[in-house]
Amino acid sequence: MKEVNVNLPFNLDGGLAVYQSRVWQGLTLEWREGHLLLEFPAEVDSISSAVYGGGTGRLKRAVNQYVTRDYECSNPVRDMENKLQEWGYPLDGCAGLMTAVPLEHAAVAEEDTGSAGIMCCVTAAAGNAARAGSQRSVLAAYRPGTINIMLGIDGWLSPSAMVNAVMTATEAKAAALADLGITDSENGLIATGTTTDAIVLAVSGSRRYAAEHVYAGTATDLGGAIGRLVYSAVTESLRSVKAAEAVRRAELADLAQAEQLAASAETGQAASGEEAVEFEAVVAAELLPPQEALIGQPGYLKKGGRE
């Protein structure tokens, strides 16, 4: 498979919060307060499963909002709308995703195929991995996305090719999970996704490549690139999340060990104190002469008066 360069571009500690696309001029991905903002240089055609602004239409931007795992999901559309207003974004022309994956694990991959420029951003975790086609429990309400894919294509695609592109991206996501051995916890079968995945596909409609894409399956150069980018970005985001979890577990284990050692030290000090008192009593008993040897000595005081 052609090698794909995947970046984890966001590091607030290092001041890295903005990513400029190398293949789509003017396209920016920015880490802002509590969300990723994908800003297009002009309106684009879109198809998406976004909780806010999903379906087909025209977009100027897409956001991927971070929410905690205990997010109350009763009205995500209202919550997203409130956040968009708080951040100062126009409600029209915006697609909104939600994720419980910390945004520093966002993976970005790009490719210029010669007939289109493609940018893919993925936030992924697999805590609720699931296999499509198997009997399993269902959710009664919306949950924030666990694998969110934002896919931007600078080029011209027919409407059917856009649907085809979403299909290819979904197949690539499933392939990444399979190769990583990620399983559905309810049945042990290889997972095809998670229970809360979402995707936004945005297409510029530009004809600067002088190519018209009417297909985007795996046998096309466009579909092949989509598959490689999505596969690689999903894999890298999952790898990043797993590595962070391993570090966190190690830190917790070290903390627990330190607390145990501190508690043992305190117990040991207390025990040493008691032993010291006992030792002093023994030494005193050994150094003092017996009472019989003192009888008759000057200053000897017997119970009840002087001898």
URPE-V763255 format. One record per backbone hydrogen bond with DSSP energy under -0.5 kcal/mol. NH is the residue of the N-H (numbers start at 1). CO is the residue of the C=O. Records with the same first field share a line. If there is no record, write none. Layout:
NH: CO ; CO
This chain:
6: 4
7: 108
9: 7
11: 9 ; 16
14: 11
15: 12
16: 11
17: 15
19: 29
21: 19 ; 27
27: 24
28: 39
29: 19
30: 37
31: 17
32: 30 ; 35
35: 32
36: 64
37: 30
38: 36 ; 62
39: 28 ; 37
40: 38 ; 60
44: 59
45: 203
46: 57
47: 201
48: 55
49: 199
51: 96
52: 96
54: 50
55: 48
57: 46
59: 44
60: 93
61: 93
62: 38
63: 95
64: 36
65: 63 ; 97
66: 34
67: 99
71: 68
73: 71
76: 73
79: 75
80: 76
81: 77
82: 78
83: 79
84: 80
85: 81
86: 82
87: 83
88: 84 ; 85
89: 84
94: 91
95: 61
96: 52
97: 63
99: 65
100: 145
102: 100
105: 102
106: 103
107: 122
108: 7
109: 120
110: 5
111: 118
113: 111 ; 116
114: 116
117: 154
118: 111
119: 152
120: 109
121: 150
122: 107
123: 148
125: 146
129: 126
130: 193
132: 130
134: 131
145: 98
146: 196
148: 123 ; 146
149: 198
150: 121
151: 149 ; 200
152: 119 ; 150
153: 202
154: 117
155: 153
156: 211
157: 155
158: 213
162: 158
163: 159
164: 160
165: 161
166: 162
167: 163
168: 164
169: 165
170: 166
171: 167
172: 168
173: 169
174: 170
175: 171
176: 172
177: 173
178: 174
179: 175
180: 176
181: 178
182: 177
184: 189
185: 129 ; 183
187: 184
188: 184
191: 182
192: 130
193: 130
195: 128
197: 194
198: 147
200: 149
201: 47
202: 151 ; 200
203: 45
204: 153
205: 155
206: 155
210: 207
213: 156 ; 211
214: 212
220: 217
224: 220
225: 221
226: 222
227: 223
228: 224
229: 225
230: 226
231: 227
232: 228
233: 229
234: 230
235: 231
236: 232
237: 233
238: 234
239: 235
240: 236
241: 237
242: 238
243: 239
244: 240
245: 241
246: 242
247: 243
248: 244
249: 245
250: 246
251: 247
252: 248
253: 249
254: 250
255: 251
256: 252
257: 253
258: 254
259: 255
260: 256
261: 257
262: 258
263: 259
264: 260
265: 261
266: 262
267: 263
268: 264
269: 265
270: 266
271: 267
272: 268
273: 269
274: 270
275: 271
276: 272
277: 273
278: 274
279: 275
280: 276
281: 277
282: 278
283: 279
284: 280
285: 281
286: 282
287: 283
288: 284
293: 290
294: 290 ; 291
295: 291
297: 294
300: 297
302: 300 ; 305
305: 302
307: 300
